[in-house]
Amino acid sequence: MRTPVRAFASSCVVAFAALGAMVSTATAAAPDHSKVSASPATFPAGTVCPFTVTWDVPESKPNNLLVFPVDANGDQVVRITGHDNSVVTNADTGESITLRGGFREDLIFRADGTIDVWINGTILAAYGVPDFGGPSMWWFKGHLHDTADATFTGTSHAFVGNATDLCAALS
């Protein structure tokens, strides 16, 4: 089974880019806590699947966002936890899949500009053309570790658990 790297697009480019913009440089001992809601996304044909894909998050509660202080070596952890109800749709056919799950996601922004992504639980991952293993869209249940460069382009991927190829399922 092919296990591609996470295209930082849905909880991926869209969400990661938004989270990257929220990273605090605070030096307080306790993390900054807030709530963040998932946003719908549309991926044009060829971006993550051969067809246009929409990702919607109806009736989801806001997730917890913890931004930890920068540590002594310049790294910073951003943690997101919560439960999502996602609907992924093939815009060409109207066929959709409803996905429900909970997750803990740690984004570790390294001082050198790279990003480590550690996820436990269930998560929707979209990988774009430049990403390691892209383009593709997956529903992962298990333990995921991806790395990305400073532009959020996935450079490596490791996964243990069950994975569903959403592009194949919606074809």
N, C-alpha and C positions, 0 to 999 in steps of 0.2 A: 504494500500500500504506500502510495506517495504521501509524504507528510511535509507540505511546503511551509515556508516561513510566513509569518504573519505580515500581511500587507497592512501597513498601518493606515487603514481606511476604516471604517465603521467603528468599532472599539479600537479601531485601526486608524488610517490617515486622518479621517475627520475627527474622531475623538482624541487621538493622541496629540494632534496638532493643537487642539483646544486645550488639552491638559498641559502641554508644553508651555503654552502661553500663560497658564495659571501658576506655574512653578514659582514658589516664593523663595527668596533668599534670606528669610528670617533666620535669626540665630538663637531664638528662644528655645528652651529645653523641651517644651511640649509641642506636638504637631498642631498645625492649624487645621481645624475641622470645619467642613462645609458640606453642602449637599450639591449634587450635580445630576442633571437629567440627561438621558441619552437622547440624541437627535436623530430624526429620520435621515436617510441618505439614499441617493440614487447613483448607481454605477453604470455608465454607458456601456453598450456592447463592446466586448473586447478588453474592458478594463479589469474585470475580475472573472467574468463568465463570457461565453460567446454571445450572449444576449444581454439586454439591459435588465438590471436587477434593482429592485427597490427593497430597502430595509426600513421597516417601520417599527416603532416601539409604542404600541397603544397601551394606555392605562398602566404604565410602569411607574412605580414609586421612585423618587429621587434616590440615587445611590450615595453612599458615604464617601467622601473624599478627604483624605488625610495628607497634608503636605508636611513632611518632616523637615527639621532644620538641616542645613548643609553640614555634613560631618567634617572632621579634621582633614580628611584627604580630598575634600572638595566634592564628594558625591552627595546626591540628594534622593531620597525615596519619596515617591508619590504613590499612595495606596488607595485603591478604589474597591469597595465591597458592596455587594447588593444582590438583587434579584431582577432579572429582566424577562419580559415577555416580548419576543420579537416575531415579526411576520416578514418572511423573505419571499418576494414575488418575482416570477419571470414576467416582465412587463409585456413581452411579445405574446404570451399565451394566457396570462392571467392566473396560471397555476401558482399556488403559494404553499408554504410550510410554516406552521406556527411552532416556535421554539420557546421553551421555558427552562430557566435554570438560575442557579446562584453561583457567585464567583468571588474570589479574592485575587486582585491583580496588583502586583507591585511593579512600578516603573522605577528603575534606578538610573537616574541621570548621572553619568560618570563625568568626572572633571575633564576627561579627554574628549568629551563630546559624544561618546557612544552611549547607547541606552540598552539596559538589560530589562527584559520583560518576563516576569514570573507570574503564571496564572494557575490557580487551582480551582477546580469546579467545572462549570459549563460556560462556554463562551463562543460567540460568533466571531470568526476571524476572516477578513478579506485580504488577499494578497494581490498587489498590483503588478503590472508588467515588470518593473525594475527589481521587485523583491525576489529574494531567494525562494524558488519554488512557485513564483507567480506566473501568470495570473490564476487565481483560484479563490473559492469561498468555501469555508468549512465550519461545521458545528463540532467543537471539541468538547469532550467530557473526560477530564483527567488532569494531568500535570503538564504544563507547557513552559518551555523556556526558549525565548527568541532573543536575538540581539539585533540592533539596528545602528546605523551610523547617525550622525548629527542631523541628517535630512529625513530621518524616520524611514529610510530604505532598509528593509530587512536583509541581514547578512548571514544569519544562521538560524537554525530551528532544531529543537529537540522536543519530542512529545511522547508521553506514555499514557495510554487509555484508549478510548473509542473515538473515531472520527467519522463524520458523515460528509461526503463531498456534495455540497449543496448545488453546485452547477450541474452535476450528473443527476441529482434527484429532481431537479426542476426542468431538465431537458425533455 
